[in-house]
C-alpha cells in the first residue's frame, strides 16, 4: 500500500498495520 505524506509535517510517525496474523508497527521518519 502507499500513503501520500506530502502534506504532513516533518516528524517521526508510528503506523500500526492490522493483518489477519496480528499487528505490525512501523516507524516512519519524514524529513
mmCIF file of the C-alpha atoms, coordinates in Angstrom:
data_MODEL
# 
_entry.id   MODEL 
# 
loop_
_atom_site.group_PDB 
_atom_site.id 
_atom_site.type_symbol 
_atom_site.label_atom_id 
_atom_site.label_alt_id 
_atom_site.label_comp_id 
_atom_site.label_asym_id 
_atom_site.label_entity_id 
_atom_site.label_seq_id 
_atom_site.pdbx_PDB_ins_code 
_atom_site.Cartn_x 
_atom_site.Cartn_y 
_atom_site.Cartn_z 
_atom_site.occupancy 
_atom_site.B_iso_or_equiv 
_atom_site.pdbx_formal_charge 
_atom_site.auth_seq_id 
_atom_site.auth_comp_id 
_atom_site.auth_asym_id 
_atom_site.auth_atom_id 
_atom_site.pdbx_PDB_model_num 
ATOM 1  C CA . UNK A 1 1  ? 0.000  0.000   0.000  1.00 0.00 ? 1  UNK A CA 1 
ATOM 2  C CA . UNK A 1 2  ? 1.027  3.645   -0.378 1.00 0.00 ? 2  UNK A CA 1 
ATOM 3  C CA . UNK A 1 3  ? 0.367  6.696   1.776  1.00 0.00 ? 3  UNK A CA 1 
ATOM 4  C CA . UNK A 1 4  ? 0.685  10.263  0.482  1.00 0.00 ? 4  UNK A CA 1 
ATOM 5  C CA . UNK A 1 5  ? 2.704  12.077  3.157  1.00 0.00 ? 5  UNK A CA 1 
ATOM 6  C CA . UNK A 1 6  ? 3.467  15.212  1.142  1.00 0.00 ? 6  UNK A CA 1 
ATOM 7  C CA . UNK A 1 7  ? 1.021  17.327  3.179  1.00 0.00 ? 7  UNK A CA 1 
ATOM 8  C CA . UNK A 1 8  ? 2.300  16.073  6.538  1.00 0.00 ? 8  UNK A CA 1 
ATOM 9  C CA . UNK A 1 9  ? 4.876  17.875  8.666  1.00 0.00 ? 9  UNK A CA 1 
ATOM 10 C CA . UNK A 1 10 ? 8.419  16.583  9.087  1.00 0.00 ? 10 UNK A CA 1 
ATOM 11 C CA . UNK A 1 11 ? 8.252  14.351  12.138 1.00 0.00 ? 11 UNK A CA 1 
ATOM 12 C CA . UNK A 1 12 ? 8.515  10.813  13.445 1.00 0.00 ? 12 UNK A CA 1 
ATOM 13 C CA . UNK A 1 13 ? 5.384  8.753   12.826 1.00 0.00 ? 13 UNK A CA 1 
ATOM 14 C CA . UNK A 1 14 ? 4.376  5.318   14.011 1.00 0.00 ? 14 UNK A CA 1 
ATOM 15 C CA . UNK A 1 15 ? 1.955  3.381   11.823 1.00 0.00 ? 15 UNK A CA 1 
ATOM 16 C CA . UNK A 1 16 ? 0.211  0.255   13.083 1.00 0.00 ? 16 UNK A CA 1 
ATOM 17 C CA . UNK A 1 17 ? -0.973 -2.157  10.398 1.00 0.00 ? 17 UNK A CA 1 
ATOM 18 C CA . UNK A 1 18 ? -3.624 -4.708  11.355 1.00 0.00 ? 18 UNK A CA 1 
ATOM 19 C CA . UNK A 1 19 ? -3.431 -8.016  9.479  1.00 0.00 ? 19 UNK A CA 1 
ATOM 20 C CA . UNK A 1 20 ? -5.091 -11.375 9.888  1.00 0.00 ? 20 UNK A CA 1 
ATOM 21 C CA . UNK A 1 21 ? -1.871 -12.604 11.547 1.00 0.00 ? 21 UNK A CA 1 
ATOM 22 C CA . UNK A 1 22 ? -1.756 -9.779  14.097 1.00 0.00 ? 22 UNK A CA 1 
ATOM 23 C CA . UNK A 1 23 ? -0.499 -6.213  14.050 1.00 0.00 ? 23 UNK A CA 1 
ATOM 24 C CA . UNK A 1 24 ? 2.778  -4.690  12.886 1.00 0.00 ? 24 UNK A CA 1 
ATOM 25 C CA . UNK A 1 25 ? 4.053  -1.269  13.947 1.00 0.00 ? 25 UNK A CA 1 
ATOM 26 C CA . UNK A 1 26 ? 6.329  0.587   11.526 1.00 0.00 ? 26 UNK A CA 1 
ATOM 27 C CA . UNK A 1 27 ? 8.362  3.703   12.256 1.00 0.00 ? 27 UNK A CA 1 
ATOM 28 C CA . UNK A 1 28 ? 8.408  6.357   9.521  1.00 0.00 ? 28 UNK A CA 1 
ATOM 29 C CA . UNK A 1 29 ? 10.707 9.384   9.603  1.00 0.00 ? 29 UNK A CA 1 
ATOM 30 C CA . UNK A 1 30 ? 9.526  12.267  7.402  1.00 0.00 ? 30 UNK A CA 1 
ATOM 31 C CA . UNK A 1 31 ? 12.342 14.761  6.793  1.00 0.00 ? 31 UNK A CA 1 
# 
